[in-house]
């Protein structure tokens, strides 16, 4: 027995040393990458989580003949890899709660579904209340969540302290914690693993993943999209879906479609790694800050958006300073930590802080955008309903309220109170 263990240990050590001095020779490619064909039944523009999930469900569940995903950079290099990985479904309005809860249920089985560990951790998401108005807003949302079958509960100040012992309920006098809402099924996932998992699974069902393939325009004939023009040539398509997050309005404009969205850099940063100290997600919309801890030990801190419309994928000092000031008031223990890096992700925001999942005035052209800070958490649900919308040429029942024409009819879905700090 001891000899067998020793042999295993020696084998593991030998493998470790061998790989440490290698240059990855002979390693299998981690992600699929295909050359574009001349034509497809469906082309998805955008190789982030939403685009890859859409392609996966088109191929697996809806059995669309040929599908391609075209990505201007590399898989996971856009917003999917530049966020703070929070997953929750505690939105206010019935339509939003139904869509995000659909996504959360898919999250709960996603690693098994994709045969790839997306590291989904249901550690709980807490939204803090700092004043009486916050308490009233949280109470309203908790009751609305329960009516929609979404788990949500209220914690008083002591309950907050019990759930997250490192928080200072006094907030140094500036941000006293009076209570919080808690969704225990919420949590975090590994952002790039989600992209890799969907990419590999979609490729297994025949989807072509085309990287480093910027889109330069669309061909439209008699009001219908017929092809996508890319830096790597023309790709004919019967249908085209745009899922390009912050660049959605730029791509839609190429097809002559004007979208009611603005794109802003959303700030985030991480600290040096420390031992486990916070095992939940703490959010405070009032002070525009939220924090969790990664599996590597880094504090992952989310901030607000830049004050100017832009497409820069970088952080800015004023926003970072404001965020860290609030975090240090709530968590004085973090004051001695050093920040490792900061970045920005481009969020596309609609006037009502809700997404667009819809046909467009161009026949055969579909759009999935406007998620603001809700994009990552919606990834499985968004892809699932968008795939149905494309394949069936009609909205999925959960996507019906999020049609583009709601900005004409006036039936908007105002989620500013629950959509987090970007709105």
N, C-alpha and C positions, 0 to 999 in steps of 0.2 A: 504493500500500500504506500509506504513512504517512498519506495523507489519509484513508483508510478508518478507520485506528485512531484518528485525531484525531476523526473524526465520532462514532465509538462512545464515545469518552471524553466528548465534549461532551454526547451523549445521556444517558449515565449520570449525569453531573453535574447535568444539568437535571432528571432524574427524582428524584435525591436531594434537590435543593433543593425541588422541588415537593412531595414527600411529607413533607419536614421541616416545612413550614408548613401542612400540611393537618390536618384533624381526622378523618381516615379516612373522609371522605365517599365514598360509592359503593363502599367496599370490600366484597367478598363476605364473608358470615358464615363465620367460621373453622370453627365446629362446628354441626351440625344441632340444632335444638330444635323439638320437636313438641308439639302440644296432645294431651292424652290422649283416646283414643277410649272408647266405652262398654265394649268388651270386647276381649279378646285370647286367643289360645291359651295364651301364656306371658307372665307378667309377671316381670321380674327386678327385685328391690328392691336398689338399690345401683349407682350409676353410676361406680364405680371400675374399676380394671383388670380385676378378676375378673368383675364383672358385665357389663362391656362385651364382654370376650372370650367369655363364655358366650353372650351374645346374638348375637355375630358367628358363632360356630360353629353355633349353633342355626339361624340363617337360611341360612348358606352351605352347610354340609356336611350338615346334617340336614333342611334344607328344611321347617322348622316353619312353618305358615301365617302367623300374625301374632304378632309379638314386640314387647314394649315394655320399656324400661329406665326406671325411675322413680328419680330422685335428689333427695334433699332439698335439696341446694345446687346447685353447678355442677360440670360435668365436670372432674375433676382437682383438686377442692377438698378432698377428704378425704385418706385415708392414701396414695393413689396419688401425690399431690403433696407428701407430708410424710414422705419416707423418705430413705435414703442410697443407693438405686439399685443395690445390689450384686446380681449374678447369679452363681450357682454351683450345682453339683449334687452336691458331695462329702459326701453324708450317709451315716450309718453303716449303717443297716439296709436290707435288700434292698428292702422296700416303699417306703421314702423315696427311696432312690437311683433306683429305677425311675421314680417320679413326677417327681422333679426333673430327671432326665436327659431324660425326655420333654419337659419344659418347655424345657430348654436347647437341645435340637435344634430346637424351634420358634423359639426366640430367634434362632438362627443364620440363619434365612431370613425373619424377621418383617418387616423393612423391605420386602423384595420382595413378601411376601404381602399386606401392607396398602397397598402403593404409597405408603408414608410413611416418612420416615427417622426411626427411633426411636433413632438414634445408639448402637447396640449396639457396644461396644468390648471385645474379648476381650484385655484387657491383663494378665490373670492375677490370681488371688486366692491370697494367702499367709496361712496360719494359723501363728502363732508358737508355739514351745515354750520355756518358761522354766525348766523343771525336769525331773527324770527322769520324773515322773508324766505331764507333758505329752508327753514323747517317746514313752512307751509308748502313750498314747491316740492320738497321731497315727499311730504305726506300725500300730495296730490298724485305724484308719479307712482309711489308705492301702491296706492289704491288702484290706479289705472292698470299697473302691471298685474296685480292679483286678479282683477276682473278678466284679464286676457290670458290667464293661466301661466304668467311669467313669475318665477320665484323672486320675491323681494320682501325685505323685512326692515323694520326700523330699529336702530340701536340708539340708546341714550348715551350720554357722555361716558358713563362708566363702561357701557357695552363696547364703545369704540376703543377704550383703553384696554379692555380685556382681549379684544380681537387683535389689536395692534399695540403691544405694550410700549414700543419705543416712541410713540407719538406724545407730544406735550399738549395736553388739553387746553392750556392757557394760551397757546400760540404766542407766547411772549407778550400777551396783552393786545396784540394787533389782530390776531385771527383765532379767537377762542372757539373751541370745538363744542357745540351744543348737542350734536347728535350726528347720525349718518344713516343713509340707506345702504343695504348690503344685498348683493346678489351672490350667493355662495357658489352658484354654478359658473359664474364668470371667472376669468383668469387670464392666462397668457399662452402663447404658442411660439414656436421658433419660426421667425418670418421666412428666412431663406429655405428652411426645410419644407415649408408649405409650397413654395415655388418649385423646388426640386421634386417633391413628391408628386405634384400634379403634372409636371413636365414628363417625368418618367412613366407615370401611369397612362397619360394621354398618348405617348409615343407607342406604348404597348398595344393600344387600340388603333394604331395606324395614323395618328396625327403627325404631320410634319412640323417640327419645331425649327423655325428658320431664324437664326440669330444674326446680329450685325446686318440688318436689312431695313434701313430707314425708308419710310413711306414718303413719296414725293408728290403724290396726287392720286386722283381717282378719275376713271373714265366713266362718263354718264351719257347714255343714249336714250332719247325719248323719255326722260325722267326716271330712268332706271340705271343703277350702277352695274357696270359690266366688267370692270377690271380695276386692279390696284397697281399704280405705277410705283416702283421701288428703285432704290439705287442698284439693285441686282436684277433689274429687268421687269417687264410687264407680267402680271399674274392675273389671268382671267378668273372671274368668280361669279357664281350665280347670286350669292349673298355675301355681304361684308358686315362684320360687327366691329365697332370701335370700342375698345376698353383700355384707354391710354391715360387714365387718371388726369393729372394736371395739364397734359397736352391735348386733351379731348377737344377743346374749342378750336385749337389750331388745326387739327386734322379735319374736324367737321367743316371748318371754313373752306378747306380745299374742295369740299363737295358742295359748297354753296349753302351750307346750313349754319345758321347763327344760333348759338346756344346761350341761355341766360346764366352763365357761370363766370366766376372770377377765379384766377389761379394765384395762390399765395404760398410762399415758403413757410412750412410749419417747422418750428424749432424743436430740437431734442439734443440730449447729451448724456454721457455716461461717466461714472466716477471710476476711480481705481477699484479693483476687486477687494472685497473684505469677506470675512466669515458670514454665514447666514445670520441676518438680523431683522429682516422684514419678509414675512411669508405671505403677503397679500398685496393687492393693488390698492393704493390710496389716491383718490382723486379729489380735487377741489376746484370746481369751476369758478368760484368766487375769486380765488387768487391766481387762477390760470397756471396750475401746476399739478402734476401727478407723478407718482413714483412707485416703482416695483424693483425687485432684485432679480438679476438674471442667474442662470445656473452657473455662470462663471464667477459670480459674486459681485459683479458691477451693479451699482445703482443706476437703473434706467429712468431718466427724468424727462418728462414731456413738458413742453412749454407752450406758448401761444404762437400765433402766426405773426409774420413780419407785418409792418404797417403799410407796406407798399405791394402792389401787384408785381409779381415777378416769377422767374423760373430758375432762380439760383438754388442749387442743392447744397447750401451751406448755412451755418448758423450766423447769428448777429449778436454782438456784445450787449446792446441794450436789452433785448428780450431775455438773453441768458442771465444777465444780472438781476433783472426783476424776478425771474423764476427762482433762482437760487436764494434770493432774499426771503421769498415766501417759504421755500422748503426748509431753510435754516430756522425760521420762526417755529414751524410745526415740528421739526426734528432737530433740536439743538445738537444732538449727538453727531449729526452729519457735518458739522462745521469744520472739522479738522480734515475731512476727505479732500483729495485733489481730483479735479476733473481730468479725464483722459482725452476726450474728444467731443466735438459737437458737430451737428449737421442739420440739414434741412431737407424735408420732403415736400414735393409740390402738391398741395391739396386744391381740388377744384370744388368750389362752394356755390350752391344754388341760393336764390333769395330766401327760400323757406327751409334751408338746412336739411333738405332731403334729396335723395338721389334721383337720377333720371334713368329709367330702364324702358326703352321705347323704340318703336319704329321712328323713322324720320320722314320728312316730306319727299325724300328720294327713295323710290321703290327699291327694295332689296338692301337698303342701308339701315343698320340698327345701331343704337348708341347706348352705352352703359357708362355713366359718369356722374359727377356731382356728389360724390360720397363724403367730401370734406375729410374729417378725422375718423369717419366710420368705415373707411374702405377695408382695412385689414380684417376687422371683426366680421365683416359681411362676406368675406371671400367665398366660402362654399355656397351659401345661400344665394348670393348674387349670381355666381356662375350657373347654378342650377336653374334659376328662373329665367336668366338671360338666354340660356341654351334653348329652353322651351319656346321662348318668344321668337327666336330666330328660326327654329326648325318648323314650328307650327304656323308661323307668320301671323301670330296673334299673341297678345300678352298672356303670360301665366297669371293665374288669378291673384297671386301675391304681388305681381308687378303691375297689375292694372291701375292702381292709384298713382303710380309713379311715371305715368306717360308724359311725354313732352308737352302735349297740348293742355296740361293742367294750368300752365301759365297764361293760357288764353281764356280758359273757362273760369279760372279763379278758384278752382278746387285744390288749393295748395295744402301742404302738410307741414305746419310750422313746428319744427323740432329744435328750435334754438335753445330751449331750456334743457334738453337732454342729450344734445349731440356733441357735447364736450367743448373744448376751448377754442376750436377753430371758427366758431360761428358767433 
